[in-house]
Amino acid sequence: MLVPMRIALIVNSKATRVTDAGVAGVEAALSRAGMVSTVETRAPRDAIMLAREACDTADVIVVFSGDGGYNEVLNGLERDIPVGFVPGGGTSVLPRALGLPRDPTAAATQIAEAAAEKRTRRISLGSVNGYRFAFEAGIGIDAEVVRRVDRLGRDATGRRPGDFAFARSLIAVIRERRRSLDQVLEVRDLGRAAFAVVCNGDPSTFAGPVPLRFAPAARFELGLDLVAPVRLGRRSIVRLALTMLTGHVPHADDALYGHNLDRIEVVCDRPEPLHADGEDLGDVTSAVFECHRSAVSVLV
């Protein structure tokens, strides 16, 4: 007798684009591939525990949330199990970078087809100080912007601020810290920099429909890429912004750059904020970024 595929669907109902109708549509799409069991997160880090439990009870894990939920699930995986990511956040960088449709039902339909056909893509993951990330982590200004947006809280429906809040926070941080943005950390074997961004894929994020490409050569199947601006003067900011929009590698005068790396060590002059996939990991004086090649199978 053929046993149906067991699909664990982990849902963050507070994510920006997750609705009851959306959940029903995703469940219906996934049910074409197997038996769906839906569980909802109730608090931060819940998805880590739910993913651990699903590793014991499911054949496939699908996450309907934003990037924070995807990150938590990846940190909860305790065995090699296929994972699918349905876009439910305001930005949903990971599924978009993997080429999935932005519409949740369409993405779930593609994931269901991939599960039924056992079609997966093997990708690497990064980790920083032992905490996994899928697409990008940063130390310094990048992480401070994430923290400031988190402090804005959520609206009455529980939704987080959107891309414009990130842009406003970035401008505010640059204005406030301009005098101290020359060089505040050391990237071992590469040099000193103002802050550091480590990418596991391309693009690194999106501003609405526009991809922002910190490390255009980064690939999910390769190692980590590093971009560490050496200073943030007016001209260098403009040049870095243009490289992100056009997908060119930053000029050597503007940033330290490393491609396909297995390990990156950063030491700070003072405690600096750290984030992974937009999750605030607190202040640190050092960080070790490591690549875990071919770490997870994603359904695409």
C-alpha positions as CSV (number, residue, x, y, z in Angstrom):
1,M,0.0,0.0,0.0
2,L,1.3,3.4,-1.0
3,V,1.9,5.6,2.1
4,P,1.1,9.3,1.4
5,M,3.8,11.9,1.8
6,R,3.7,13.6,5.1
7,I,4.0,17.4,4.7
8,A,4.6,19.7,7.8
9,L,3.4,23.2,7.1
10,I,4.8,25.7,9.5
11,V,2.9,29.1,9.4
12,N,3.6,32.5,10.9
13,S,0.2,34.1,10.9
14,K,1.7,37.4,11.9
15,A,3.9,37.6,8.7
16,T,2.9,40.5,6.5
17,R,1.3,38.6,3.6
18,V,-0.1,35.6,5.5
19,T,-3.9,35.5,5.7
20,D,-6.4,32.8,6.5
21,A,-7.4,32.6,2.8
22,G,-3.7,32.4,1.9
23,V,-3.1,29.5,4.3
24,A,-6.1,27.7,2.9
25,G,-4.8,28.1,-0.6
26,V,-1.3,26.9,0.4
27,E,-2.8,23.9,2.2
28,A,-4.9,23.0,-0.9
29,A,-1.9,23.3,-3.2
30,L,0.3,21.1,-1.0
31,S,-2.4,18.5,-0.4
32,R,-2.0,17.5,-4.1
33,A,1.4,16.0,-3.1
34,G,0.6,14.5,0.3
35,M,-1.0,14.7,3.7
36,V,-0.6,18.2,5.2
37,S,-0.3,19.0,8.9
38,T,-0.4,22.7,9.7
39,V,1.1,24.2,12.8
40,E,1.4,27.9,13.7
41,T,4.1,29.8,15.5
42,R,3.0,31.6,18.7
43,A,6.2,33.5,19.7
44,P,9.7,34.3,18.4
45,R,11.9,31.2,17.9
46,D,8.9,28.9,17.9
47,A,9.7,27.7,14.4
48,I,13.0,26.3,15.6
49,M,11.2,23.9,17.9
50,L,8.5,23.1,15.4
51,A,11.1,22.3,12.7
52,R,12.8,19.9,15.2
53,E,9.6,18.2,15.9
54,A,8.8,18.0,12.1
55,C,12.1,16.3,11.5
56,D,10.7,13.3,13.5
57,T,7.2,13.2,12.0
58,A,7.3,14.5,8.4
59,D,8.9,13.7,5.0
60,V,8.9,17.4,3.9
61,I,8.8,20.7,5.7
62,V,7.2,23.8,4.1
63,V,7.3,27.2,5.7
64,F,4.7,30.0,5.0
65,S,6.2,33.1,6.7
66,G,8.7,35.8,6.2
67,D,12.5,35.6,6.2
68,G,12.7,35.3,10.0
69,G,10.5,32.2,9.9
70,Y,12.6,30.6,7.2
71,N,15.7,31.3,9.2
72,E,14.3,29.7,12.4
73,V,13.3,26.6,10.5
74,L,16.8,26.2,9.0
75,N,18.2,26.6,12.5
76,G,15.8,23.8,13.8
77,L,16.7,21.2,11.2
78,E,18.2,18.2,12.8
79,R,18.4,15.9,9.7
80,D,18.5,16.1,5.9
81,I,14.9,16.8,5.0
82,P,13.6,18.7,1.9
83,V,12.3,22.2,2.7
84,G,10.1,24.6,0.8
85,F,9.7,28.3,1.4
86,V,6.4,30.0,0.6
87,P,6.6,33.8,0.5
88,G,4.5,35.3,3.3
89,G,6.7,38.3,4.4
90,G,6.9,41.8,3.1
91,T,10.2,41.0,1.3
92,S,10.6,37.2,1.4
93,V,14.1,37.4,0.1
94,L,14.9,33.6,0.2
95,P,12.1,32.2,-2.0
96,R,12.5,35.1,-4.4
97,A,16.2,34.6,-4.7
98,L,15.5,30.9,-5.3
99,G,13.2,31.8,-8.2
100,L,9.8,30.9,-6.7
101,P,6.7,32.9,-7.6
102,R,5.7,35.8,-5.3
103,D,2.1,34.6,-5.1
104,P,1.9,32.1,-2.1
105,T,-0.5,29.7,-3.8
106,A,1.6,29.6,-7.0
107,A,4.7,29.1,-5.0
108,A,3.1,26.3,-3.0
109,T,1.9,24.6,-6.2
110,Q,5.5,24.6,-7.5
111,I,6.8,23.3,-4.2
112,A,4.1,20.5,-4.2
113,E,5.1,19.5,-7.8
114,A,8.8,19.5,-6.7
115,A,8.0,17.3,-3.7
116,A,5.9,14.9,-5.8
117,E,8.7,14.6,-8.4
118,K,11.5,14.6,-5.7
119,R,12.9,17.7,-7.4
120,T,15.3,19.5,-5.1
121,R,18.2,22.0,-5.3
122,R,21.1,21.4,-3.0
123,I,22.3,24.7,-1.5
124,S,24.9,25.8,1.0
125,L,24.1,27.6,4.3
126,G,26.2,30.1,6.2
127,S,26.6,30.4,10.0
128,V,27.8,33.1,12.2
129,N,29.0,32.2,15.7
130,G,27.2,28.9,15.2
131,Y,23.8,30.4,14.1
132,R,22.7,29.5,10.6
133,F,21.6,31.9,7.9
134,A,20.3,31.4,4.3
135,F,21.1,34.5,2.3
136,E,22.9,37.3,4.3
137,A,24.4,38.2,7.6
138,G,26.1,41.4,8.7
139,I,28.0,43.1,11.4
140,G,27.9,46.9,12.0
141,I,25.7,49.3,10.2
142,D,23.8,46.6,8.3
143,A,22.8,45.0,11.6
144,E,22.0,48.3,13.3
145,V,19.5,49.1,10.7
146,V,17.8,45.7,11.3
147,R,17.7,46.5,15.0
148,R,16.1,49.9,14.5
149,V,13.4,48.6,12.3
150,D,12.7,45.9,14.9
151,R,12.3,48.6,17.5
152,L,9.5,50.2,15.4
153,G,7.4,47.2,16.4
154,R,4.4,45.9,14.6
155,D,1.1,47.5,13.5
156,A,-2.3,46.7,14.9
157,T,-2.5,43.5,12.8
158,G,1.0,42.4,13.9
159,R,2.7,43.3,10.7
160,R,6.3,44.5,10.6
161,P,7.4,47.7,8.9
162,G,8.2,47.5,5.2
163,D,11.1,48.4,2.9
164,F,10.6,52.2,3.3
165,A,11.2,51.8,7.0
166,F,14.5,50.1,6.3
167,A,15.5,52.9,3.9
168,R,14.7,55.6,6.5
169,S,16.6,53.7,9.2
170,L,19.6,53.3,7.0
171,I,19.7,57.0,6.2
172,A,19.4,57.9,9.9
173,V,22.2,55.5,10.9
174,I,24.6,56.9,8.3
175,R,23.8,60.5,9.3
176,E,24.3,59.8,13.0
177,R,27.5,57.6,12.6
178,R,29.2,59.4,9.7
179,R,32.0,60.7,11.8
180,S,32.8,57.2,13.2
181,L,32.3,55.2,10.0
182,D,35.9,55.1,8.7
183,Q,37.1,51.8,10.1
184,V,35.7,50.0,13.2
185,L,36.5,46.4,12.5
186,E,39.2,44.1,11.1
187,V,38.5,41.3,8.6
188,R,41.3,38.8,9.3
189,D,43.7,38.5,6.3
190,L,41.9,41.2,4.3
191,G,42.1,44.5,6.3
192,R,40.1,47.1,8.1
193,A,36.5,48.2,7.2
194,A,33.5,50.2,8.4
195,F,31.2,47.3,8.5
196,A,30.8,43.8,6.9
197,V,28.1,42.0,4.9
198,V,28.4,38.3,4.2
199,C,26.3,36.8,1.5
200,N,25.3,33.2,0.7
201,G,23.5,34.1,-2.5
202,D,22.4,36.8,-4.9
203,P,20.5,39.1,-4.6
204,S,21.0,40.0,-1.0
205,T,17.7,41.7,-0.5
206,F,15.0,43.7,-2.4
207,A,13.7,47.2,-2.3
208,G,10.2,46.6,-3.5
209,P,10.6,44.9,-6.9
210,V,14.3,46.0,-7.2
211,P,17.0,43.5,-6.3
212,L,19.9,44.8,-4.3
213,R,23.1,43.0,-5.0
214,F,25.8,43.4,-2.4
215,A,27.7,40.4,-3.7
216,P,26.7,39.7,-7.3
217,A,29.0,36.7,-7.7
218,A,27.5,34.9,-4.7
219,R,25.8,31.6,-5.4
220,F,23.8,29.3,-3.2
221,E,25.9,26.4,-4.4
222,L,29.2,28.0,-3.5
223,G,30.9,29.4,-0.4
224,L,30.4,32.8,1.2
225,D,31.0,36.2,-0.3
226,L,32.2,39.2,1.7
227,V,31.7,42.9,1.1
228,A,33.2,45.2,3.7
229,P,33.2,48.9,2.8
230,V,36.4,50.5,4.0
231,R,34.8,53.9,4.6
232,L,31.5,55.7,4.1
233,G,32.1,59.1,2.6
234,R,29.6,60.7,0.3
235,R,31.3,59.6,-2.9
236,S,31.8,56.0,-1.8
237,I,28.2,55.7,-0.6
238,V,27.0,56.7,-4.1
239,R,29.4,54.3,-5.8
240,L,28.3,51.4,-3.5
241,A,24.7,52.2,-4.1
242,L,25.3,52.0,-7.9
243,T,27.1,48.7,-7.6
244,M,24.2,47.2,-5.6
245,L,21.7,48.4,-8.3
246,T,23.8,47.4,-11.3
247,G,25.2,44.1,-10.0
248,H,28.8,45.0,-10.3
249,V,31.6,44.0,-7.9
250,P,32.5,47.0,-5.6
251,H,35.7,48.8,-6.5
252,A,38.7,47.9,-4.5
253,D,39.1,51.4,-3.2
254,D,35.6,51.3,-1.7
255,A,35.3,47.8,-0.2
256,L,37.1,44.6,0.8
257,Y,35.7,41.8,-1.3
258,G,36.0,38.0,-1.0
259,H,34.4,35.3,-3.1
260,N,33.6,31.6,-2.4
261,L,35.0,31.6,1.1
262,D,34.7,28.9,3.7
263,R,35.6,31.0,6.8
264,I,35.6,34.7,7.6
265,E,36.8,36.1,10.9
266,V,35.9,39.6,12.0
267,V,37.2,41.4,15.1
268,C,35.6,44.7,16.2
269,D,37.2,47.7,18.0
270,R,34.0,47.9,20.2
271,P,30.8,45.9,20.4
272,E,28.9,46.0,17.2
273,P,25.4,44.7,16.3
274,L,25.2,41.4,14.4
275,H,22.3,39.9,12.4
276,A,21.6,36.8,10.3
277,D,18.8,36.9,7.7
278,G,17.4,40.0,9.4
279,E,17.4,38.4,12.9
280,D,19.1,40.5,15.6
281,L,21.8,38.4,17.3
282,G,22.9,41.1,19.8
283,D,26.2,43.0,20.1
284,V,29.5,41.2,19.6
285,T,33.2,42.0,19.6
286,S,34.0,39.2,17.2
287,A,32.3,37.0,14.7
288,V,33.2,33.9,12.8
289,F,31.3,33.2,9.6
290,E,31.5,29.7,8.2
291,C,30.1,28.1,5.0
292,H,28.3,24.7,5.2
293,R,28.4,23.5,1.7
294,S,25.6,21.5,0.2
295,A,23.8,21.7,3.6
296,V,20.1,21.5,2.7
297,S,17.8,20.4,-0.1
298,V,15.2,23.0,-1.1
299,L,12.1,22.3,-3.1
300,V,12.0,24.5,-6.2
